[in-house]
Amino acid sequence: MTTRKIALVTGGSRGLGKDMALALAGKGIDVVLTYLSNKAEADKVVADITQSGGKAVALQFDVAQISAFDGFLQQVKETLNTIWSTDTFDFLINNAGIGASIPIDQLTEDTFDEFVNIHFKGVFFLTQKALRMMNNKGGVVFISSGAARFYVPGYAVYAASKGAVEVFTRYIAKEYGQRGIRANVVAPGPIETDFNNATIRNNPQTKNFLASQTALGRVGNADDIGSVVAFLCSEDAKWVNGQRIEVAGGINL
């Protein structure tokens, strides 16, 4: 039986998820990370963690394919048995997602369903099923967005889905608290990654404007977020539960 903690990070091959996986490993937590299509990038993250003395494995997973969740979690269980000689893990990081800027008037029902399936329905049922495999005194971290608090043009369905997740987080915290499982939200502000077609990175005017709205005078980087997620999965955060932590440098205060 492994004595190291293990985290499952969805969307852990690049961007924020990659930094979360690396930051967790830096805290001595082993990682099962998922990727949608880019196996090579996921394997690089696994190699980085392995080279630093941790254990990690990458599995393909589509959070939109809810009917495949049972099969995926069976694969997780088999992987845990093979690599760690256990069939449970400690932390779930709900990070995988998509982005697009779509005005309300132009939003189709199909796109609405896609966003809600990935950002809320998929998160809901993955969490429900994963909690059955999780150890007591573990935790769930949900990745939301500053857009759930303040207006971002074209983000109506994305932000509304994240708002639903923020409410869900508090219910998880209450219903699973008797098991010592904590649930918290990390809500990034504008981050310079490839999210939403790298909007911030590719548009200097947008980047400069967002930086000007932030108390610390810059947009975020991926490594601004992972360390906060890792903190929430550590003993240092053992009394933090049911909370929303906005990691945004003080934007729109």
C-alpha positions in Angstrom: 0.0 0.0 0.0 1.4 3.4 -1.0 2.0 6.0 1.7 2.3 8.8 -0.8 -0.7 10.9 -1.6 -2.0 10.7 -5.2 -3.9 13.3 -7.2 -6.0 12.9 -10.3 -5.7 16.1 -12.5 -7.9 16.4 -15.5 -6.4 18.3 -18.4 -2.9 18.0 -17.0 -0.9 18.0 -20.2 -0.5 21.7 -20.8 -1.4 25.2 -19.5 -2.7 25.5 -16.0 -3.2 21.7 -15.6 0.5 21.1 -16.4 1.6 23.5 -13.7 -0.9 22.0 -11.2 0.6 18.6 -11.8 4.2 19.8 -11.4 3.3 21.8 -8.3 1.6 18.8 -6.7 4.6 16.7 -7.5 6.7 19.4 -5.8 4.7 18.9 -2.7 5.4 15.1 -2.8 2.1 14.2 -4.2 2.1 11.6 -7.1 -0.1 12.4 -10.1 -2.5 10.7 -12.5 -3.0 13.3 -15.2 -5.3 13.2 -18.2 -5.1 14.6 -21.7 -7.6 14.8 -24.5 -5.5 14.4 -27.6 -1.9 15.5 -27.1 -0.2 12.4 -25.6 3.3 13.7 -26.4 2.8 16.8 -24.1 1.3 14.6 -21.4 4.2 12.2 -21.5 6.6 15.2 -21.1 4.9 16.2 -17.9 5.1 12.6 -16.7 8.8 12.5 -17.5 9.4 15.8 -15.6 7.7 14.5 -12.5 9.5 11.1 -12.7 12.9 12.8 -13.1 12.2 14.9 -10.0 11.7 11.7 -8.0 7.9 11.4 -8.1 5.6 9.0 -9.8 3.1 10.0 -12.5 1.1 8.5 -15.3 -1.0 10.0 -18.2 -4.4 8.6 -19.3 -6.5 9.7 -22.2 -9.9 11.2 -21.1 -12.7 13.3 -22.5 -14.7 15.0 -19.8 -17.6 15.5 -22.3 -18.1 11.8 -22.8 -20.0 11.1 -19.6 -21.1 7.6 -20.6 -17.4 6.6 -20.7 -16.7 7.7 -17.1 -17.1 4.3 -15.5 -14.7 2.8 -18.0 -12.2 5.6 -17.4 -12.3 5.2 -13.6 -11.8 1.5 -14.0 -8.7 2.3 -16.0 -7.6 4.6 -13.2 -8.2 1.8 -10.7 -6.1 -0.6 -12.7 -3.4 2.0 -13.1 -3.3 2.7 -9.3 -3.0 -1.0 -8.7 -0.2 -1.4 -11.2 1.9 1.7 -10.3 1.0 2.2 -6.6 -0.4 -1.1 -5.4 -3.6 0.6 -4.3 -7.1 1.2 -5.7 -7.8 4.6 -4.2 -6.5 8.1 -4.5 -6.6 11.3 -2.4 -7.3 14.4 -4.5 -9.3 15.2 -7.6 -8.5 18.4 -9.5 -11.3 19.3 -11.9 -9.4 21.4 -14.4 -10.1 20.2 -18.0 -12.1 22.7 -20.0 -12.6 24.6 -23.3 -12.9 28.3 -24.0 -14.6 30.5 -26.6 -16.0 34.1 -26.8 -19.6 33.9 -28.0 -22.1 36.6 -27.5 -25.4 35.4 -26.0 -27.3 36.2 -29.2 -25.0 34.0 -31.2 -24.9 31.0 -28.9 -26.4 27.8 -30.4 -28.0 25.1 -28.3 -25.3 22.6 -29.4 -22.6 24.9 -28.2 -24.5 25.5 -25.0 -24.7 21.7 -24.4 -21.0 21.3 -25.2 -20.0 23.9 -22.6 -22.4 22.7 -19.9 -21.4 19.0 -20.5 -17.7 19.8 -20.1 -17.8 22.5 -17.4 -20.7 21.3 -15.2 -22.4 18.0 -16.0 -19.1 16.3 -16.7 -17.5 17.8 -13.6 -20.6 16.8 -11.5 -20.6 13.2 -12.4 -16.9 12.7 -12.6 -16.7 14.1 -9.0 -19.6 11.9 -7.9 -18.0 8.7 -9.2 -14.5 9.6 -8.2 -15.4 10.3 -4.6 -16.3 6.6 -4.3 -12.6 5.8 -5.0 -11.1 8.5 -2.9 -9.6 8.2 0.6 -11.0 9.9 3.6 -9.3 13.2 4.5 -8.6 13.9 0.8 -9.9 16.8 -1.2 -11.5 18.1 -4.4 -10.4 21.3 -6.1 -12.6 22.8 -8.7 -11.2 25.2 -11.2 -13.6 28.1 -11.9 -12.9 31.5 -13.3 -12.8 35.2 -12.4 -15.6 35.4 -15.0 -18.0 33.9 -12.5 -17.6 37.1 -10.5 -17.1 39.8 -13.1 -18.2 40.3 -16.7 -16.1 39.1 -19.6 -17.5 39.7 -23.1 -18.7 36.5 -24.7 -18.3 34.3 -21.6 -22.0 34.0 -20.6 -22.3 30.2 -20.9 -18.7 29.5 -19.7 -19.1 31.7 -16.7 -22.6 30.5 -15.9 -21.3 26.9 -15.9 -18.5 27.9 -13.6 -21.0 29.6 -11.3 -22.9 26.3 -11.1 -19.6 24.5 -10.2 -19.0 27.0 -7.4 -22.3 26.2 -5.8 -21.7 22.5 -6.3 -18.4 22.9 -4.4 -20.2 24.0 -1.3 -22.5 21.0 -1.4 -19.6 18.6 -1.8 -17.9 20.3 1.2 -21.0 19.8 3.3 -22.0 16.3 2.2 -18.5 14.8 2.3 -17.2 16.7 5.3 -18.0 13.7 7.5 -15.3 11.8 5.6 -12.8 14.6 6.2 -12.9 15.4 2.5 -12.5 19.1 1.7 -13.8 20.9 -1.4 -12.6 24.3 -2.6 -12.6 26.5 -5.7 -9.7 28.1 -7.4 -10.8 30.9 -9.7 -8.0 32.2 -12.0 -8.2 35.6 -13.5 -6.7 36.4 -17.0 -3.8 34.0 -17.6 -1.4 34.0 -20.5 -1.8 30.5 -21.8 -3.2 28.9 -25.0 -6.7 28.9 -23.5 -9.4 30.2 -25.9 -7.0 30.3 -28.8 -4.3 32.1 -26.7 -6.4 35.3 -26.8 -4.3 37.1 -24.2 -1.0 36.0 -25.6 -1.9 36.8 -29.2 -3.5 40.2 -28.5 -1.1 42.7 -26.8 -3.8 45.4 -26.6 -6.1 43.0 -24.7 -3.2 41.9 -22.5 -2.2 45.4 -21.6 -5.8 46.4 -20.8 -6.3 43.4 -18.5 -3.0 44.1 -16.8 -4.2 47.7 -16.2 -7.3 46.4 -14.5 -5.3 44.3 -12.0 -3.9 45.7 -8.8 -0.5 44.0 -9.3 -0.3 45.4 -12.9 0.1 42.2 -15.0 -1.8 39.3 -16.3 -1.3 35.9 -14.7 1.1 33.1 -15.7 0.4 29.3 -15.4 2.7 29.1 -12.4 0.6 31.6 -10.5 -2.2 28.9 -10.2 -0.6 25.5 -9.7 1.0 26.5 -6.4 -2.4 27.5 -5.0 -3.9 24.2 -6.0 -1.0 22.3 -4.5 -1.5 24.3 -1.3 -5.1 23.2 -1.1 -4.0 19.6 -1.3 -1.5 20.0 1.5 -1.8 19.7 5.3 -1.2 23.5 5.4 -4.8 23.9 4.1 -6.4 21.3 6.4 -9.0 23.8 7.7 -9.8 25.4 4.4 -13.1 24.0 3.1 -16.0 25.2 1.0 -14.1 28.3 -0.1 -13.6 30.2 -3.4 -10.1 31.5 -3.8 -9.7 34.0 -6.7 -6.2 34.0 -7.9 -6.2 37.0 -10.1 -3.7 39.6 -8.8 -6.6 41.8 -7.6 -8.6 42.4 -10.8 -11.7 44.6 -11.0 -11.5 45.4 -7.3 
